[in-house]
Amino acid sequence: YGCGVSGTLGGASAVGTAQYHPQGDGTFSESVFTAQLNGVGICSYSLVKGTGLYNIKPNGVGLAQFEYSLQEGSASSCPSTFSSHLSFVCSGEDANTCDLATLDPGVLLSGTCKKQSK
């Protein structure tokens, strides 16, 4: 899934993109997140291995959690790590569109994700 997100991260306005790779077993093989944080710069994160989990109900409603670590080349003022708990709703044929929102204090992001094909 590729996502466009906006909101705030650590009190700074944020706009960015995320990409998630659910494995069908409640885990993610990979997740990346890159955002422009107002007053901070560009921050790029990747999933801390083994921390991405999700649960989705037959009606398309689900929860996910991640732990992200800062990647090399990011602005020096970016937070070094952050956790994220998401609520999401997927719809369409084969759950090809998902709307998401974070559930954590200080990480107030929302957006829409579209299923990608390789």
Buried (B, 14 or more C-beta within 10 A) or exposed (E): BEBEBBBBBBEBBBBBBBBBBBEEEEEBEEBBBBBBBEEBBEBBBBBBEEBBEBEBEEEBEBBBBBBBEBBEEBBEEBBEEBBBEBBBBBEEEEBBBBBBBBBBEEBBBBBBBEBEEE
